[in-house]
Amino acid sequence: SHLNPTMRTFKFEQSTKISESDMKTFKLENHPKKMITSHAGLALVGKAIDRFTSLTKELDQRYKQKSGTPMSDVIKSYFGVLSRGKHQFAAVEAVSNDQFFKEAMGLKKGVPSEATLRTRLKKEASQLIPVIDRSSTDFLVNREVPLTPLYTGHIPLDIDVTPHDNSNTKKEHVSYTYKGMDGYAPIASYLGQEGWAIGYELRAGSQHSQCEFTYTLERNFEAIHRIMKERLISEQALLVRLDSGHDAVETRAWLYKLDTPLLLDHIIKWNPRSEASDENKQKWYEYAQDLGHHVQWSTPRAGKETATFSIYADEKYNGKSYTTRKVIQITRRSIDKEGQDLLFPKLEIEGWWTTLEHNDQEVIALYCDHATSEQFHSEIKSDLDLERLPSQSFDGNDLVLSMGAMTYNILKWIGLAGLMGKDSPVRHSAKRRRIRTVLQELIYVGAQYLEKSRYPFLRFGKGSPVFIAFQRVYQQLAYG
């Protein structure tokens, strides 16, 4: 009775009549003879492993088996899984009856079961990792991948720790990382502006980045020397870039005494440690004011000024003396970025150890470019889905990361060779393509697989946007 009597009441009825549509309904069938694959790009990966690495030969010589799945089939099957952006061992079950997968990856007997794959990788991990690392270097050398230098002429070598979140698991050596979560803390090394992975070593989450770091450098330079030597690159300048976790006289001394034909320079972020106190920051600021014309002052905005200058420090390690340049930048803020006046000015101090002779601002800019390696981490962790590792065994996961690094290199080269031309399916310009783009454009490609006179064929659809690029890459791998 309290409702408005003039308001109309609507009645709703559910109609049972369905409007007719002109859209045709598909008839589905499972053809007994024709085989369509959704991942034709594995033909590229398999050919890259077969022609440009010694993986199959070395595994067959090392693991001579009279029965069961050969070790080379086990390893190449998992490479096929990783090349599809999957990492779980169970993913091999989905291709167990896939004849194209077997042909593309060059398997002799077939795809192993999940249990076989998991057991073999865990049991033989420590023996397989050096084989995989050599094969990854094989590909970089034999395929003569481009190594684009910086404008200074240096080829960059970026080394950094990147935590992998493996929280809520009981995997071996998962522990608390500096990112505030449980996981692993692998150390990755990338060569050239393209970011070729020459190392991706698994570490416990709680391990400090400097711990056993010289062993990482030794393994890296063993691969780098081979790459440079076999490509007949002599007296090539190399620039090692490290963050403040590696600010140690041990690291600088190792880089100084390295016996190599390479012209080796480095930039290492300074860790102020005790110098980061407010009292010491004030002393550094007063020191900069006293240096006069040796300091470059700038005012990026109102209330913010920076002082940049270099000093030289004498250090000793194992009885030897080293003199290293340190670029220091002090920032004084009296107004914050929102325009609010600060009651007390705020001081910040940063520094970079370097052997370069370039001016201070160039050294800082060259180090800032080191942040590009974060994108390479992302491609391995996200695009290849290797953030959360599949094994309960630490060694097994270490092997998986080594295989992931080799897969990353192969897919990166495929992207450079197939997705940078005018006829590539990706139209926008770029210096490189993400691994995710390579997977979407050249790996997840639909094609018909068939055999004629015992010869395998891949038949692409009429007007396929990727055929020309795919054909160009395959010809380089098969005949180049």
C-alpha positions as CSV (number, residue, x, y, z in Angstrom):
1,S,0.0,0.0,0.0
2,H,3.0,2.3,0.5
3,L,4.1,1.9,-3.1
4,N,3.4,4.4,-5.8
5,P,0.1,3.2,-7.4
6,T,0.9,4.8,-10.7
7,M,4.1,2.8,-11.1
8,R,3.7,0.0,-13.7
9,T,4.5,-3.6,-12.9
10,F,6.4,-5.5,-15.5
11,K,5.9,-9.2,-16.1
12,F,8.8,-11.3,-17.3
13,E,8.4,-14.3,-19.5
14,Q,11.1,-16.8,-20.6
15,S,10.9,-17.5,-24.3
16,T,11.6,-21.1,-25.3
17,K,12.0,-20.2,-29.0
18,I,15.5,-20.1,-30.3
19,S,16.2,-17.8,-33.2
20,E,17.5,-19.5,-36.3
21,S,21.1,-18.7,-37.3
22,D,22.9,-18.8,-40.7
23,M,26.1,-20.0,-39.0
24,K,27.1,-23.5,-40.1
25,T,27.6,-26.2,-37.5
26,F,30.9,-28.1,-37.8
27,K,31.0,-31.9,-38.1
28,L,33.8,-33.3,-36.0
29,E,35.9,-36.3,-36.9
30,N,39.1,-38.0,-35.9
31,H,40.8,-38.9,-39.2
32,P,42.6,-42.2,-39.1
33,K,45.3,-41.2,-41.6
34,K,45.9,-37.5,-41.5
35,M,48.0,-36.1,-38.7
36,I,47.8,-32.4,-37.8
37,T,50.3,-31.0,-35.4
38,S,49.9,-27.8,-33.4
39,H,53.6,-27.4,-32.7
40,A,55.3,-27.6,-36.1
41,G,58.1,-25.4,-34.8
42,L,59.7,-28.3,-32.9
43,A,61.1,-29.2,-36.3
44,L,63.3,-26.1,-35.9
45,V,64.4,-27.0,-32.4
46,G,65.2,-30.6,-33.3
47,K,67.2,-29.6,-36.3
48,A,69.2,-27.0,-34.3
49,I,70.1,-29.6,-31.7
50,D,71.0,-32.2,-34.3
51,R,73.2,-30.1,-36.6
52,F,74.7,-27.5,-34.3
53,T,75.5,-29.5,-31.1
54,S,77.2,-32.8,-30.3
55,L,74.5,-33.6,-27.7
56,T,73.2,-36.9,-29.3
57,K,76.7,-38.2,-30.1
58,E,78.1,-37.5,-26.6
59,L,75.1,-39.0,-24.8
60,D,75.1,-42.1,-27.0
61,Q,78.8,-42.6,-26.3
62,R,78.5,-42.0,-22.6
63,Y,75.3,-44.0,-22.0
64,K,75.5,-47.2,-24.1
65,Q,72.2,-49.1,-23.6
66,K,71.1,-52.4,-25.1
67,S,67.5,-52.0,-24.0
68,G,65.1,-49.3,-22.8
69,T,64.9,-45.7,-23.8
70,P,68.3,-44.3,-24.8
71,M,69.4,-41.3,-22.7
72,S,69.6,-39.2,-25.9
73,D,65.9,-39.8,-26.4
74,V,65.1,-38.9,-22.8
75,I,67.0,-35.6,-22.9
76,K,65.7,-34.6,-26.4
77,S,62.2,-35.4,-25.3
78,Y,62.5,-33.0,-22.4
79,F,64.0,-30.4,-24.7
80,G,60.9,-30.8,-26.9
81,V,58.7,-30.2,-23.8
82,L,60.6,-27.1,-22.7
83,S,60.5,-25.7,-26.3
84,R,56.7,-25.7,-26.0
85,G,56.9,-23.5,-22.9
86,K,56.2,-26.4,-20.5
87,H,58.3,-27.8,-17.7
88,Q,56.4,-30.5,-15.9
89,F,57.7,-34.0,-16.4
90,A,54.1,-35.1,-17.0
91,A,54.0,-33.1,-20.2
92,V,55.8,-35.9,-22.0
93,E,52.7,-38.1,-21.6
94,A,50.8,-35.8,-23.9
95,V,53.2,-36.5,-26.8
96,S,53.9,-40.2,-26.1
97,N,51.9,-41.2,-29.3
98,D,52.8,-38.1,-31.3
99,Q,54.7,-39.4,-34.4
100,F,55.6,-35.9,-35.5
101,F,57.2,-35.1,-32.1
102,K,59.4,-38.2,-32.4
103,E,60.4,-37.3,-35.9
104,A,61.0,-33.6,-35.2
105,M,63.2,-34.3,-32.1
106,G,65.1,-37.1,-33.8
107,L,64.1,-39.8,-31.3
108,K,65.4,-43.3,-32.0
109,K,63.0,-45.4,-29.9
110,G,60.4,-43.0,-28.7
111,V,59.2,-40.7,-25.9
112,P,60.0,-41.9,-22.3
113,S,57.3,-42.1,-19.7
114,E,57.0,-39.5,-17.0
115,A,58.5,-41.9,-14.4
116,T,61.5,-42.7,-16.6
117,L,62.1,-39.0,-17.4
118,R,61.9,-38.0,-13.7
119,T,64.1,-40.8,-12.5
120,R,66.8,-40.4,-15.2
121,L,67.2,-36.7,-14.8
122,K,67.4,-37.0,-11.0
123,K,69.9,-39.9,-11.0
124,E,72.2,-38.6,-13.7
125,A,71.9,-34.9,-13.1
126,S,75.5,-34.2,-12.0
127,Q,76.9,-36.1,-15.0
128,L,74.5,-34.5,-17.5
129,I,74.9,-30.8,-16.6
130,P,78.4,-30.5,-18.1
131,V,77.2,-32.2,-21.3
132,I,74.3,-29.8,-21.6
133,D,76.5,-26.8,-20.9
134,R,79.0,-27.9,-23.6
135,S,76.1,-28.4,-26.0
136,S,74.7,-25.0,-25.3
137,T,78.1,-23.5,-26.1
138,D,78.3,-25.7,-29.2
139,F,75.2,-24.1,-30.5
140,L,76.5,-20.5,-29.9
141,V,79.8,-21.3,-31.6
142,N,78.6,-23.4,-34.5
143,R,75.6,-21.3,-35.3
144,E,77.8,-18.2,-35.1
145,V,75.2,-16.2,-33.2
146,P,75.6,-12.4,-33.3
147,L,77.3,-10.7,-30.4
148,T,76.4,-7.1,-30.6
149,P,78.8,-4.8,-28.7
150,L,78.0,-1.6,-26.8
151,Y,78.8,1.8,-28.4
152,T,82.1,1.6,-26.5
153,G,83.2,-1.5,-28.4
154,H,82.7,-3.8,-25.4
155,I,80.7,-7.0,-25.5
156,P,78.7,-6.9,-22.2
157,L,78.7,-9.8,-19.8
158,D,75.9,-9.3,-17.3
159,I,75.8,-11.6,-14.3
160,D,73.1,-11.4,-11.7
161,V,71.1,-13.4,-9.1
162,T,67.4,-13.9,-9.8
163,P,65.2,-15.6,-7.1
164,H,62.7,-18.2,-8.2
165,D,59.6,-18.5,-6.0
166,N,59.2,-22.1,-4.9
167,S,57.3,-21.4,-1.7
168,N,55.0,-23.9,-0.1
169,T,57.1,-26.8,-1.4
170,K,59.4,-29.4,0.2
171,K,62.0,-29.3,-2.6
172,E,65.6,-29.8,-1.6
173,H,67.5,-26.6,-0.6
174,V,64.5,-24.3,-0.9
175,S,65.1,-21.5,1.6
176,Y,64.4,-17.9,2.4
177,T,65.6,-15.5,-0.3
178,Y,66.4,-11.8,-0.2
179,K,63.2,-11.1,-2.0
180,G,61.2,-12.2,1.1
181,M,59.9,-15.5,-0.2
182,D,61.0,-19.2,-0.1
183,G,62.7,-20.4,-3.2
184,Y,66.0,-20.7,-5.1
185,A,68.5,-18.0,-6.0
186,P,70.1,-19.0,-9.3
187,I,72.9,-16.9,-10.8
188,A,72.5,-16.2,-14.5
189,S,75.1,-14.9,-17.0
190,Y,74.3,-13.3,-20.3
191,L,76.7,-12.4,-23.2
192,G,76.2,-9.7,-25.7
193,Q,73.3,-7.2,-26.1
194,E,71.2,-10.1,-27.4
195,G,71.5,-11.8,-24.0
196,W,72.9,-15.3,-24.8
197,A,72.8,-17.4,-21.7
198,I,76.2,-18.9,-21.0
199,G,75.3,-20.0,-17.5
200,Y,72.2,-20.5,-15.3
201,E,73.3,-22.1,-12.1
202,L,70.9,-23.2,-9.4
203,R,71.7,-22.1,-5.9
204,A,70.0,-22.4,-2.5
205,G,67.7,-19.5,-1.8
206,S,69.7,-18.3,1.3
207,Q,73.1,-18.5,-0.5
208,H,74.8,-15.1,-0.7
209,S,75.5,-14.0,-4.3
210,Q,79.2,-13.6,-3.6
211,C,79.5,-17.1,-2.1
212,E,81.6,-19.3,-4.6
213,F,81.3,-16.5,-7.2
214,T,84.8,-17.0,-8.5
215,Y,83.8,-20.5,-9.6
216,T,81.0,-19.0,-11.6
217,L,83.4,-16.6,-13.3
218,E,85.8,-19.5,-14.1
219,R,83.0,-21.5,-15.8
220,N,81.7,-18.5,-17.7
221,F,85.1,-17.5,-19.0
222,E,85.8,-21.1,-20.1
223,A,82.8,-20.9,-22.4
224,I,83.6,-17.3,-23.5
225,H,87.2,-18.2,-24.4
226,R,85.9,-21.0,-26.6
227,I,83.3,-18.8,-28.2
228,M,85.9,-16.1,-29.0
229,K,88.6,-18.5,-30.1
230,E,86.5,-20.6,-32.4
231,R,85.0,-17.5,-34.0
232,L,88.5,-16.1,-34.5
233,I,87.7,-13.0,-32.4
234,S,91.0,-11.7,-31.0
235,E,91.6,-8.8,-28.7
236,Q,87.8,-8.3,-28.2
237,A,86.9,-5.9,-25.4
238,L,84.6,-7.4,-22.7
239,L,82.7,-5.5,-20.1
240,V,81.7,-7.4,-17.0
241,R,78.8,-5.7,-15.1
242,L,77.9,-6.8,-11.6
243,D,75.6,-5.5,-8.9
244,S,76.5,-4.6,-5.3
245,G,76.2,-8.1,-4.1
246,H,79.6,-8.8,-5.8
247,D,81.3,-5.7,-4.3
248,A,84.3,-7.6,-2.9
249,V,88.1,-7.1,-3.4
250,E,88.2,-10.8,-4.2
251,T,86.1,-10.3,-7.3
252,R,88.0,-7.3,-8.5
253,A,91.4,-9.0,-8.0
254,W,90.2,-12.1,-9.9
255,L,89.1,-9.9,-12.9
256,Y,92.5,-8.0,-12.8
257,K,94.7,-11.1,-12.8
258,L,92.6,-13.0,-15.4
259,D,95.0,-14.3,-18.1
260,T,93.1,-13.8,-21.3
261,P,93.6,-12.2,-24.7
262,L,90.3,-10.3,-24.1
263,L,90.5,-6.7,-23.2
264,L,88.6,-7.0,-19.9
265,D,86.9,-4.1,-18.2
266,H,84.3,-4.1,-15.4
267,I,81.7,-2.0,-13.6
268,I,80.7,-3.2,-10.2
269,K,78.1,-1.4,-8.1
270,W,79.6,-0.1,-4.9
271,N,78.1,-1.4,-1.6
272,P,78.5,1.6,0.8
273,R,78.0,-0.6,3.9
274,S,79.1,1.6,6.8
275,E,79.4,4.6,4.5
276,A,75.6,4.7,4.2
277,S,75.1,6.3,7.7
278,D,73.8,9.9,7.7
279,E,77.0,11.1,9.3
280,N,79.2,9.6,6.6
281,K,76.9,10.8,3.8
282,Q,77.3,14.3,5.1
283,K,81.1,13.9,5.1
284,W,81.0,12.7,1.5
285,Y,78.9,15.7,0.5
286,E,81.3,18.1,2.2
287,Y,84.2,16.3,0.5
288,A,82.5,16.9,-2.9
289,Q,82.1,20.6,-2.1
290,D,85.8,20.8,-1.4
291,L,86.9,19.2,-4.7
292,G,85.9,22.2,-6.7
293,H,86.1,21.8,-10.5
294,H,86.8,18.0,-10.2
295,V,83.1,17.5,-9.4
296,Q,80.3,17.7,-11.9
297,W,77.3,19.4,-10.3
298,S,73.8,19.3,-11.8
299,T,70.3,20.3,-10.8
300,P,67.7,17.9,-12.5
301,R,64.8,19.8,-10.8
302,A,64.2,22.4,-8.2
303,G,65.2,21.1,-4.8
304,K,67.4,18.3,-6.1
305,E,71.2,18.5,-6.9
306,T,73.7,15.9,-7.7
307,A,77.5,15.8,-7.4
308,T,79.4,13.2,-9.5
309,F,83.1,12.6,-9.3
310,S,85.8,9.9,-9.3
311,I,88.3,8.8,-6.7
312,Y,91.0,6.1,-6.9
313,A,91.4,3.5,-4.2
314,D,94.4,1.2,-3.5
315,E,93.5,-2.3,-2.4
316,K,95.4,-5.4,-1.5
317,Y,94.5,-9.1,-2.0
318,N,96.8,-12.1,-1.5
319,G,99.8,-9.9,-1.2
320,K,99.2,-8.0,-4.4
321,S,98.1,-4.3,-4.8
322,Y,95.4,-3.1,-7.1
323,T,94.3,0.5,-7.9
324,T,90.7,0.9,-8.9
325,R,88.6,3.9,-9.9
326,K,85.4,4.5,-8.1
327,V,82.7,6.8,-9.5
328,I,80.6,8.4,-6.8
329,Q,77.3,10.2,-7.1
330,I,75.8,12.1,-4.2
331,T,72.2,13.3,-4.4
332,R,70.9,16.1,-2.1
333,R,67.1,16.6,-1.9
334,S,65.5,19.6,-0.2
335,I,62.2,19.2,-2.0
336,D,60.6,15.8,-2.6
337,K,59.2,14.7,-6.0
338,E,55.7,15.9,-4.9
339,G,57.0,19.4,-4.4
340,Q,56.9,19.3,-0.6
341,D,59.7,21.1,1.2
342,L,61.7,18.8,3.5
343,L,62.5,19.9,7.1
344,F,66.0,18.4,6.8
345,P,67.7,17.8,3.4
346,K,68.0,14.1,2.4
347,L,71.3,12.8,1.1
348,E,71.8,9.6,-1.0
349,I,75.1,8.1,-2.1
350,E,75.9,5.6,-4.9
351,G,79.1,4.4,-6.4
352,W,80.5,2.1,-9.1
353,W,84.0,0.4,-9.3
354,T,85.3,0.5,-12.8
355,T,88.4,0.1,-15.0
356,L,86.9,2.2,-17.8
357,E,88.4,5.6,-18.7
358,H,85.1,7.0,-19.9
359,N,83.6,10.0,-18.1
360,D,81.6,9.6,-15.0
361,Q,78.1,10.0,-16.6
362,E,79.0,7.4,-19.3
363,V,80.1,4.9,-16.6
364,I,76.8,5.3,-14.8
365,A,74.7,5.0,-18.0
366,L,76.6,1.8,-19.0
367,Y,75.8,0.3,-15.6
368,C,72.1,1.3,-15.9
369,D,72.0,-0.7,-19.1
370,H,72.8,-3.8,-16.9
371,A,69.1,-3.7,-15.9
372,T,68.2,-5.1,-19.3
373,S,69.3,-8.5,-18.0
374,E,66.1,-8.5,-15.8
375,Q,64.1,-9.0,-19.1
376,F,66.2,-12.1,-19.9
377,H,65.4,-13.5,-16.4
378,S,61.7,-12.9,-17.1
379,E,61.9,-14.8,-20.4
380,I,63.3,-17.9,-18.7
381,K,61.1,-17.7,-15.6
382,S,57.9,-16.7,-17.3
383,D,58.0,-17.5,-21.0
384,L,59.6,-20.9,-20.5
385,D,57.6,-21.4,-17.2
386,L,60.7,-22.2,-15.2
387,E,59.9,-20.1,-12.1
388,R,58.7,-23.2,-10.1
389,L,60.9,-26.1,-10.9
390,P,59.6,-29.6,-11.3
391,S,61.9,-31.9,-9.3
392,Q,62.1,-32.5,-5.6
393,S,65.9,-33.0,-6.1
394,F,68.2,-30.0,-6.1
395,D,70.5,-31.6,-8.7
396,G,67.5,-32.5,-10.9
397,N,66.3,-28.9,-10.8
398,D,69.9,-27.7,-11.6
399,L,69.8,-29.9,-14.7
400,V,66.4,-28.5,-15.7
401,L,67.7,-24.9,-15.5
402,S,70.8,-25.8,-17.6
403,M,68.4,-27.4,-20.2
404,G,66.2,-24.3,-20.0
405,A,69.2,-22.0,-20.7
406,M,70.0,-24.0,-23.9
407,T,66.4,-24.0,-25.0
408,Y,66.3,-20.2,-24.4
409,N,69.4,-19.8,-26.6
410,I,67.9,-21.9,-29.4
411,L,64.6,-20.1,-29.3
412,K,66.3,-16.7,-29.1
413,W,68.2,-17.4,-32.3
414,I,65.1,-18.7,-34.0
415,G,63.4,-15.4,-33.1
416,L,66.3,-13.3,-34.5
417,A,66.4,-15.4,-37.7
418,G,62.7,-15.7,-38.3
419,L,60.9,-12.7,-36.8
420,M,63.1,-9.8,-37.7
421,G,62.6,-9.7,-41.5
422,K,60.0,-7.9,-43.6
423,D,58.2,-11.2,-44.3
424,S,58.0,-12.1,-40.6
425,P,54.5,-12.5,-39.1
426,V,55.3,-9.9,-36.4
427,R,55.2,-6.4,-38.0
428,H,56.4,-3.9,-35.4
429,S,60.1,-3.1,-35.4
430,A,62.3,-4.3,-32.6
431,K,66.0,-5.3,-31.9
432,R,64.9,-8.7,-30.6
433,R,61.8,-10.8,-29.9
434,R,60.7,-12.2,-26.5
435,I,60.7,-16.0,-26.2
436,R,56.9,-15.8,-25.7
437,T,56.6,-14.2,-29.2
438,V,58.8,-16.9,-30.7
439,L,56.6,-19.6,-29.1
440,Q,53.4,-18.0,-30.4
441,E,54.6,-17.2,-33.9
442,L,57.0,-20.1,-34.8
443,I,56.6,-23.0,-32.4
444,Y,52.8,-23.1,-31.9
445,V,52.3,-23.5,-35.7
446,G,49.6,-25.8,-37.2
447,A,50.7,-28.0,-40.0
448,Q,49.9,-31.4,-41.5
449,Y,52.5,-34.1,-41.0
450,L,52.7,-36.9,-43.5
451,E,55.2,-39.3,-45.1
452,K,55.7,-39.9,-48.8
453,S,58.2,-42.6,-49.8
454,R,59.4,-42.7,-46.3
455,Y,60.3,-39.0,-46.4
456,P,58.6,-36.7,-43.8
457,F,56.6,-33.7,-45.0
458,L,55.2,-30.7,-43.2
459,R,52.3,-29.2,-45.1
460,F,51.2,-25.7,-44.2
461,G,47.8,-24.2,-45.0
462,K,47.2,-21.9,-48.0
463,G,48.1,-18.3,-47.0
464,S,49.9,-19.3,-43.8
465,P,51.4,-16.1,-42.5
466,V,54.4,-17.8,-41.0
467,F,55.4,-20.2,-43.9
468,I,58.0,-17.9,-45.5
469,A,59.7,-17.1,-42.2
470,F,59.5,-20.7,-41.1
471,Q,60.9,-22.0,-44.3
472,R,63.8,-19.5,-44.2
473,V,64.8,-20.5,-40.6
474,Y,64.5,-24.2,-41.4
475,Q,66.7,-23.9,-44.4
476,Q,69.4,-22.2,-42.4
477,L,69.3,-24.9,-39.8
478,A,69.1,-27.8,-42.3
479,Y,71.5,-26.6,-44.9
480,G,73.4,-23.6,-43.5
